[in-house]
Amino acid sequence: MPAPASVPEPPLSRTPTASDAARSRFPLEQVHQAARMYYLEDATQASIADRLGVSRPTVSRLLADARRAGIVRIEVLDPFIDTSKQLATELRDALGLNAVYLAPITHPSTLGADLAAPVSEAVRAMHLTAGDALLISSGQTTYELAQHGMPALPGIQIAPTVGGYADPLPQFQTNEITRIAAQESGAFPAFLFTQALPSAQMRRSLLQDPAFQHVSGLWERATGALLGIGAATPTRAVLASGIPADDRAFDRSVGDVCLNFFATDGQEIEFPGSDLIVRTPPELLRNIPHAVGVAVGTHKVSSITGAVRGGLINELVTDSATARAILDAL
């Protein structure tokens, strides 16, 4: 049996052209008959040889001529790409997002590289030009992405969405994530010299700091953002320095975007000191034309859906396994 192929049915009769004749060593009617029997009737080459009164090698040459002459067009589909596109469309419609970009598969050891292609596609769709602002959040996913998955961003300003200066954990060192992302992409970095949760006095002083004013101005005019979606707070081993994870308010938390914590329905979760956190506020995230959430893993299904319900993201980068899990949950 021949290999499966996508072949449009040719007309029952056709007028040979000079171009066709030049490409075929056999009468085109004979070439067409052989191709029709082989591709549309699933006839074997041996049976075609008997029916046409030719040798088996001649049938093979007739089929080769059919492809050269354009009588047969064979399309080989990439199952990963085509399945991913359909799945992305289904998830986009189910969540009501502007766009969904999928990696076929991801692994924790190669997460940044695995997400590089869908992230690059999402960034291209932002149509950034020199001087535009792109925001990046903290977290393990964006930390990996900054190192291994950033597209070229010449002339673009890239800025952190949260404080995290000198945090002891690298995935929460927001200035370092921004620096690496800028270095890998050719963008210009801007920095926040403050902890995620500063003292009340330091928080007030930031309002007078030119560097903070510059970054907060980028928050207001950003064209796009790459936003890691944190997992449900009670399930996480670590949080950014100073966040009181033992507060009972976090019992309802299913995740966060830029340290904006939310419940299953997307409602914001407040806790002691939440008014002091240095973060892009929800109202500004909702105004970003391309607020791209980036998250993978079935443990983040409720985190992703909560972020969508809270309006904190309007686009999503994930992988196929996570996409299916979200659709199943919905």
C-alpha positions in Angstrom: 0.0 0.0 0.0 1.3 3.5 -0.7 2.1 5.9 2.1 -0.8 8.2 3.2 -0.8 11.5 1.4 -3.0 14.5 0.8 -3.7 14.5 -2.9 -6.3 16.6 -4.7 -8.4 14.6 -7.1 -7.4 15.5 -10.7 -9.9 16.1 -13.4 -11.1 13.1 -15.5 -9.6 14.5 -18.6 -7.3 17.4 -19.3 -5.6 19.0 -22.3 -1.8 18.4 -22.2 0.3 21.6 -22.4 3.7 22.1 -23.9 5.1 22.6 -20.5 3.7 19.3 -19.3 5.0 17.5 -22.3 8.4 18.8 -21.8 8.4 17.5 -18.2 7.0 14.0 -19.0 8.7 11.1 -20.8 5.4 9.3 -21.3 2.0 10.3 -22.7 0.2 12.5 -20.1 -2.9 10.4 -20.3 -1.0 7.3 -19.3 0.8 9.3 -16.5 -2.6 10.5 -15.3 -4.1 7.0 -15.3 -1.2 5.6 -13.3 -1.4 8.4 -10.7 -5.1 8.1 -10.4 -5.1 4.4 -9.8 -2.2 4.6 -7.3 -3.2 7.6 -5.2 -7.0 7.6 -5.4 -7.8 3.9 -5.9 -5.0 2.6 -3.6 -3.9 0.2 -6.4 -0.5 -1.5 -6.0 2.1 -0.7 -8.6 2.0 -4.4 -9.7 -1.7 -4.2 -10.4 -1.3 -0.9 -12.3 1.4 -2.6 -14.4 -1.0 -5.4 -15.3 -3.9 -3.0 -16.1 -1.8 -0.7 -18.3 0.2 -3.4 -19.9 3.6 -2.1 -18.8 6.4 -3.2 -16.5 6.6 -2.6 -12.8 9.6 -0.2 -13.2 7.7 1.7 -15.8 4.9 2.3 -13.3 7.4 3.8 -10.9 8.7 6.1 -13.6 5.1 7.1 -14.5 4.4 8.1 -10.9 7.6 10.1 -10.7 6.6 11.9 -13.9 3.2 12.6 -12.4 4.9 14.5 -9.5 7.3 16.3 -11.8 4.5 17.4 -14.1 2.4 18.7 -11.3 -0.4 16.2 -11.8 0.2 14.9 -8.3 0.8 17.3 -5.3 1.8 15.6 -2.1 1.6 17.5 1.2 3.3 16.2 4.3 1.8 17.8 7.5 3.8 18.3 10.7 1.5 16.8 13.3 3.0 18.9 16.1 2.6 22.2 14.3 -0.9 21.6 13.0 -2.2 20.1 16.2 -0.8 22.9 18.2 -2.4 25.5 15.9 -5.8 24.0 16.3 -5.4 23.6 20.1 -4.2 27.2 20.4 -7.3 28.4 18.6 -9.6 26.3 20.8 -7.9 27.6 24.0 -8.0 31.2 22.8 -11.7 31.0 22.2 -12.5 29.1 25.4 -10.6 31.7 27.5 -11.6 34.7 25.5 -8.0 35.8 24.9 -6.6 37.8 22.0 -4.1 35.1 21.2 -2.5 31.9 22.4 0.9 30.6 21.4 1.9 27.0 22.1 5.1 25.1 22.4 4.5 21.4 21.4 6.3 20.2 24.5 8.5 21.6 27.3 10.8 20.3 29.9 12.1 22.0 33.1 15.7 21.6 32.1 15.2 23.3 28.7 12.2 25.5 29.5 13.6 28.8 28.1 14.7 27.2 24.8 11.4 25.3 24.5 9.3 28.5 24.9 11.6 30.6 22.6 9.6 30.0 19.4 6.1 30.8 20.8 7.5 33.8 22.8 9.2 35.1 19.6 5.9 34.7 17.7 4.1 36.6 20.5 6.7 39.4 20.5 6.6 39.7 16.7 2.8 40.2 16.9 3.4 43.2 19.2 5.0 45.1 16.2 7.5 46.8 18.5 9.5 49.7 17.1 12.5 51.6 18.5 11.7 53.3 21.7 8.7 51.1 22.6 8.6 49.5 26.1 8.5 45.8 26.9 8.0 44.7 30.5 9.2 41.5 32.0 8.2 40.0 35.4 10.1 37.8 37.8 9.8 34.1 38.4 11.4 30.9 37.3 9.8 30.8 33.9 10.9 34.4 32.9 14.3 33.8 34.5 14.8 30.8 32.1 13.3 32.7 29.2 15.7 35.7 29.7 18.7 33.3 29.4 17.6 31.1 26.6 14.5 32.3 24.8 14.6 36.0 24.0 14.0 37.3 20.5 16.0 40.2 19.0 14.7 43.5 20.4 17.1 46.2 19.0 16.1 49.7 20.2 13.5 48.5 22.7 13.3 49.5 26.3 12.9 46.5 28.6 12.0 47.0 32.3 11.0 45.0 35.4 7.5 44.9 36.6 8.3 44.4 40.3 11.0 45.2 42.8 13.5 42.6 43.8 16.8 44.3 44.1 19.3 41.9 46.0 16.7 39.2 46.5 18.6 36.1 47.6 17.0 33.9 45.0 18.0 34.4 41.3 14.4 34.0 40.0 13.3 37.0 42.0 16.3 39.3 41.2 14.4 41.4 38.8 17.2 43.7 37.8 19.3 40.7 36.9 16.5 39.1 34.9 16.1 42.4 33.0 19.8 42.7 32.4 20.1 39.2 31.0 17.0 39.6 28.8 18.4 42.9 27.4 21.8 41.4 26.8 20.3 38.4 25.0 17.9 40.5 22.9 19.9 43.7 22.2 17.3 45.8 24.2 18.1 48.7 26.6 17.5 47.8 30.2 15.9 49.9 32.9 16.2 49.0 36.6 14.4 49.2 39.9 16.6 49.7 42.9 14.2 48.5 45.6 13.0 45.4 47.3 9.6 43.9 46.4 8.2 44.9 49.8 10.1 47.9 51.1 9.5 49.8 54.3 6.8 52.5 54.3 9.5 55.2 54.4 11.4 53.8 51.5 8.2 53.3 49.5 7.4 57.0 49.9 10.9 58.0 48.9 10.6 56.0 45.6 8.0 58.5 44.4 10.8 61.1 44.2 13.4 58.8 42.7 14.1 59.6 39.0 15.0 55.9 38.2 11.7 54.7 39.7 9.8 57.5 37.9 11.4 56.3 34.6 10.3 52.7 35.1 6.8 53.6 36.3 6.5 55.7 33.2 7.4 52.7 31.1 4.7 50.7 33.0 2.1 53.3 31.8 3.1 53.3 28.2 4.3 49.7 27.6 3.2 48.1 24.3 3.9 44.6 25.6 4.8 42.5 28.6 6.1 39.0 29.3 4.4 38.0 32.5 5.2 34.9 34.5 2.1 33.4 36.2 2.9 32.2 39.7 1.4 29.0 41.0 -1.1 28.8 43.9 0.7 30.4 46.8 0.1 27.6 49.4 1.8 25.1 47.1 5.0 27.2 46.6 8.2 26.5 48.5 9.5 30.1 48.1 8.2 33.6 47.4 9.8 36.9 46.7 11.6 38.2 49.8 9.3 39.9 52.3 6.0 38.5 51.1 4.2 37.0 54.1 3.3 33.6 52.8 2.0 32.5 56.1 -0.8 35.1 56.1 -4.2 33.3 56.0 -5.2 35.6 53.2 -3.0 33.5 50.9 -5.1 30.4 51.6 -7.4 31.6 48.8 -4.6 32.5 46.4 -4.4 30.5 43.2 -1.5 32.5 41.8 -0.1 35.9 41.0 1.0 38.1 38.1 3.7 40.7 39.1 3.0 40.0 42.8 -0.7 40.8 42.2 -2.2 37.8 44.0 -5.7 36.6 43.1 -8.3 34.0 43.9 -10.0 31.5 41.6 -12.4 34.1 40.3 -9.7 36.6 39.6 -10.4 38.8 42.6 -7.4 40.5 44.0 -6.1 39.3 47.4 -5.0 41.9 49.9 -2.8 41.2 52.9 -0.8 43.3 55.4 1.7 45.4 53.5 0.2 44.7 50.0 -0.2 48.5 49.5 3.6 48.9 49.8 4.6 46.3 47.2 6.6 47.7 44.3 4.7 46.2 41.3 2.9 47.1 38.1 -0.7 47.6 39.4 -3.6 45.6 37.9 -5.1 48.7 36.3 -1.9 49.3 34.3 -1.6 45.6 33.3 -5.1 45.7 31.9 -4.2 48.6 29.7 -1.2 46.9 28.1 -2.1 46.0 24.5 -0.1 42.7 24.6 0.0 41.4 28.2 1.4 37.9 27.5 1.1 35.5 30.4 3.8 32.8 30.2 3.3 29.6 32.2 3.5 25.8 31.8 2.4 22.8 33.9 -0.8 21.3 34.9 -0.3 22.6 38.4 -0.9 26.1 37.0 -4.3 25.5 35.4 -6.1 27.4 38.1 -3.4 30.1 38.1 -3.8 30.7 34.4 -7.6 30.8 34.5 -7.5 33.1 37.5 -5.1 35.5 35.8 -7.5 35.5 32.8 -10.6 36.1 34.9 -8.8 39.0 36.7 -7.9 40.6 33.4 -4.2 40.5 34.2 -3.3 38.9 30.9 -4.9 39.1 27.4 -2.6 36.6 25.6 -0.9 33.4 26.7 2.2 31.3 26.0 2.1 27.8 27.2 2.6 24.2 26.0 0.2 21.7 24.5 -0.1 19.6 27.7 -1.1 22.6 29.8 -3.5 23.8 27.1 -5.3 20.4 27.1 -5.5 20.4 30.9 -7.0 23.9 30.9 -9.7 22.9 28.3 -10.5 19.8 30.4 -10.9 21.9 33.5 -13.1 24.3 31.7 
